[in-house]
């Protein structure tokens, strides 16, 4: 065999071997990615990331694997890690609709500003106009921005049989209702020989352009006395991240303070944190009680945690209270379970002076809220308190409560 023929034969053989190796590598990469997807679907996110990382080692431009890694971090509520993986892809793979889908989901779950969610959803829909998931994220962003008309128009673009349609429609219908009526009742019994306490309220709330405003009538029955109190709450927005709480109330009874007022400034921070600082004034015939307060709260996934201190000042004495709350959201943010733990003299409802002047208290409570049909919500409360009225006197208090809210246009 001539040398030239031998060279040609070797070249053809090497070409076929190289092609076979390349094809085998491609098959292995795709197979690894499918295994990573399956692991993610089964909730084994760490294994999924391990497999997807092997894919990227063999094929650095395999964008699907990078998006999967970022998404698993989002599902595990590791939002900073998700951002580190997904944000660089905006430069290397800016024409991938599934990238904007992953970023929309990350922004929504990590409680970023709604305009950020809307921007990602719009960019994704420009590439994939029929994506129902992106439509849902856009609707949720528009609802958060209180652009109900645009959200309704977007909802009409979703197929009625879509699995996202009912959730988006229910959320829009409930949040777009600008009026609500709510009634609440609490019943308290004690370990000592005193009559049971009753506390009830009727409240009307309306969403207006600056925020929301509520008018409320409170009724109390304590120490065989009955009393009424009128209150107004106003929650104006100063900016996208800052809003106020304003409160004013009055009563002509001996149970409630003659006058009450409240002011608190709230500010949304990065990483889904929120802080506030404020004060309350309770004016009784005998004395005026000042309460200084604030809070720091954090949202993550379907959870919210908050710590609120109270510094209580009256007659030259200072007392402190700490309140810790943990909330688990259900289908949406209007439905939840909340656990409350508190230590200190400041009560949940600042009604009677005797209660506010107690020496100390420890409190644990569980509260729930659920949707009932399309327009109603109901809630329940179970609460226990150990109250120290003085160094020689203490008692147990058991409180149950029910609430019902009706939302309408």
N, C-alpha and C positions, 0 to 999 in steps of 0.2 A: 504494500500500500504506500502510495506516495506520501511525502511529508505534508503536502498541501491538503490532501484528503484527511489525514490524521488530525491536523489542526482544525479543519472544519467540523469533524466529528466531535472533537473535544469541546469546541465552542457551542455546538448544538446541545450537547449533553449538559454542559454547565448552565446554559440558558433554561433548559427544561427543569433542572434541579432547583435553580433560583426561583423560577416561577412556581414550582410546587411548594417550596418553603414559604414564599410570599403568600400564596393562597392559604397555606396551613396557618400562618400567623394571623391572617385576616379572620379566618374561621375561629381561631382561638380567642381573638379579641371580641368578636361579636358574641361568642358563647359566654365569655366572662361577663360581658355587660348584661346579657340576659339573666345570668345567675345573680348579678348585683340587683337587677330589677326585682327578681323573685324574692330575694332576701328583704328588700325594702317593703314589698307588699305584705310580707309576713311579720313586719315590725322589727326585724333584726337589722337595725340601722348601722350598727358598728360593722357587722359582717358585710353589709352592702357597700359601705364606704371602702372597706379593705379591698373588695373585688374591683370596685370602680377605680381605685387608685392603681391597681395592677394594670387595668386597661389603659390608663393615662401614661403609665411608664412605658408601655409598648407602643402606644399611639398618642403622643402629646396633644394632638389636635382633635381628639375624640370628644367633642363638646357635650354630647349627650351624657357622658360619664361625669363630667364636671358639674353639669346641671343637677344630675341625680345626687351627687355628694352634697351640694348646696341645699337641695330640697330636704334631704334627710336631716340636716342640721336644723332647718326650720321646723320640721315635724317634732324634733326633740326639744324645741324651744331654745336652741343654742344660736341665738340670732346673730351675735357678733361673728361667730365662725361661718355662718351662712353668708353674711355680707362679704367676708374675706374671700370666699370662693366665687360668689356670683358677680360681684361688682366688676372685677377685671374682665369678665366676659363681654361687658358692654363695649369694650374696645376690640377684642379679638373675634367676637361673634355677634355683631350688632343687628344682624338680620334674622335672628332666631326668635320666632314668636314664643316658643316654649321658655326661653330665657325671661321674657317679660312676664310670662305667666308665673314663673317661680319667684320673680322679684315682687310681683303684685301680692302674692300669697305671703311672702316674707314681710312686706310692709304692713299688710293688714293685721297679721297675727302679732307683730311686734309693736302695734299701736303707733306707727308713724303717722305724720300728718296726712289727712285725707287727700290733699292735693298731690302728694308724692305717689300714693296708690293710684290716683286717677291718671297721672302722667304715664306710669308704667302700663296701666291697662290700655290707655289710648295708643301707646306705641305698639303694644302687642296686637291690638285690633286692626291697626293699619297694615300689619303683615298677615293676620288671620282674622278677617272680618266676621267669620261665622263661629268663632270660638265661644262656646256658651260659658265656659269658666271665666274667660276674660270679661264677658258681658256681666257676669255676676259680680266680679270685683269692681267693675266700673259702677254698677248700680249701688253697691255698698258705699263706695267713695262718695258718690253724689248724695246719698242719704246723709252721710256724716257732714257733708258740706251744706246740708239743708236745701239742696236743689231738687226738691221733690218732683217738680214738673219734668225736668230732664230725666230723672230716675224713672218716672212713669213712662216716658217715651222710650227709654232704653229697655224697659220691661216688656214693652210691646214687640220688641225685636226678638225676644226669647221665645222659642217654640213652647206652646202650652204644655206639651208632653215632656218637656225637658225636666230632668231631676232637679234643676236649679230654680225652676219657675216658681214653685209653691213657696219655697223659703224666701225668695226675693220679694214675692208679692205680699206675703204675710208681714215681712219686716217693713216694707214700704207703707202698707196700709196702717200699721200701728204707729209708726213714727210720724206719718204725715197727718195724723189726727192732732189738731192743735188745741183741743179742749179736753179736760179730764175732770171727773168728779171722784173723790175718794172719801170713804168713811173708814174710821178705825176705832177699835174698842179694846181696852186693856182692863184686866181684872186681877187684883192682887190680894192675896191672903197672907196672914202672918202667923208665926208660932206663938206670939203673945196674944193676950185677950183684948184685941182692939177690932173694931168693925172693919170689914173688907173695904178696899179702895176701888173706885171706878174712875176710869179716864177715857173720854171719847172725843172724837173730832170729826168735823165735816169740812172738806177742803175743795175749792175750785181752782184749777190751774189753767192758764192759757199761754201758749207759745206766741211770742210777739217778735218783731224784728230784732230788738236789742238783746233778747234772751227769753226768760220766762218769768211770769208773775203769778203769785198764789195768794188767795184770801182764805183764811181759816178761822173757824169757831171751835174753841176747845171747851169741853164740859168736864168738871171734876166733882166727885162726891167723896169727901173725906171727913173724918171726925164728925159725921152726921151733919155736915154742911154741904151745900151745893153752890157751884160757882161757874161763871162763864168768863171766857177771855177771847178777845179778837186779835188776830195777828195778820200781818202781810209780809210775805217774802218776795224778794226781787233778785233775780240772777242775771245781771246785765253782762254782756261780753264787751270787753274793752279792746281786744285784739284776738287774733287766731289762737294765741296761747295764754291769754290772761282774761280772767273774769272775776266778778265780785259776788259776794253774798251780802244782802242787806235785809235787816229784819226790824220790824216795829210791832209792838203789841200793847194792849191796855186792858185793864179790868177794874171793876169797882168792888170786887169781893176781897175777903180776907185770905182766901186760899192762894190765889195767883198774885204776882207782883202788880202794883198799880200800873207800872210802865216797864217795858222791856225794850231793849234795842241791841242790834248786833251788826257787826261789820267784819268781813273776812275777805282777803285778797288771795286768789288762787292763781297758780302759774304752772303750766305744763312744761316739763323739761325733756331733755333727750333720754333715750333708752326707756321710754314709757313711765318715767317718774312724774309725780305731781306734788307740789308743796303748797302750803298756805300759812298765813298768819292772820290773827284777828282777835276780837274782843267781844264780850257780851256785858251788858249792864242790866241788873235786875233791881228795880226800885220798889222797896217795900215801905210801909209807913214807919217801921221801926228803924230801918237801915237800908243802905244800898250795897249790893254785892257785885263786885267786879270779877269777871272771869276772863283770863287771858289764855288764848288757845292757838292752835295751828295744827298742821298734820303733814306727814310725808307718806305718800302712797306709791305703789308700784304695780303695774299691770304686766302679766306675762301669760301668754296663751289664754286659757280659760280661767285664770286666777287673778285675784286682786288682793293685796295686803296693805294695811294702813295702820299707822300708829298716831294717836292724837293725845297730846298732853293737855291738861287744864291746870292753870295756876289760879287759885281762888283766894280773893282778898276781901275781908270785911272786918270791921271793928279792930283793925290793927293786926289781925291774924292772917297767916298765909298757909294754905293747904294745897297739896298737889294730887293730881289724879292722872293715871295713864290708862288709855284704852287701846287695845290691840284687836284688829278685825282681820279675818281671813275669809274671802268670798270665792265660791266656785260657781262660775257661770254655766248655764245649761245650754239650750239650743241657741239662745241669743243673750244679749246683755240685759234684757228686761226680765229674765228668769234666772234665779240663783238660790243658793244656800249660803248663809253667812254665820260664822262663828265669832262671838264677841267675848273677850276676856278683859276685865277692868279691875283696877285697884285704886281706891281713893274715894273721897267723900262726894265728889260732884256726881249727881244723878243723871240718868239718861234724859228724863223729862224734868226740866227745872220748874217745878210748880210751887210747892209750899216752902216757906222759910225753915220750918223745923227739919224737913228732909235735907235741905241744903246745908244746914248747920250741924248735921251729924258728924261724929268724930272720924269715922272711917267706914269703908265698905269694900267687899270683894264680890265680884259679879261674873257670872258665866251665862251666856244666852245663845240660843240657836234661832235663826230667823230664816224664813223661806218665802219665795215669791214665784207664782206660776201663772201662765196664761190660761184663761178659761174662755174658750171660743175665740172669736176674732176681735172682740172689743173689750173684754173684761179680764182683769187680773185679780188674783186673791193671794193673801199672804197670811202667815201664821208665826207666832212668837212663843217660845218657851224660855223662861229666864229665872235664875235663882240668885239671890243676894244674901250675904251675911252682913248685917248692919250693926256697927258699934255706935250707939246713940251717945254714950258717955263711957267713962271708965268702969262704971258699975252696971251698965245696961246694954244688952245686945239682943238681936232678934233675927229670925230668918224670914225672908220675904220670897213668895212664889208668885210669879206673874205669867199669865197667859194672854195672848192677844190675837185678834183677827182683823184683817183689812180687806176691803173690796174697792177696786178702782174701775171706772168706766171711761173709756176714751172715745171721743167723737169729733167730727169735723165742725 
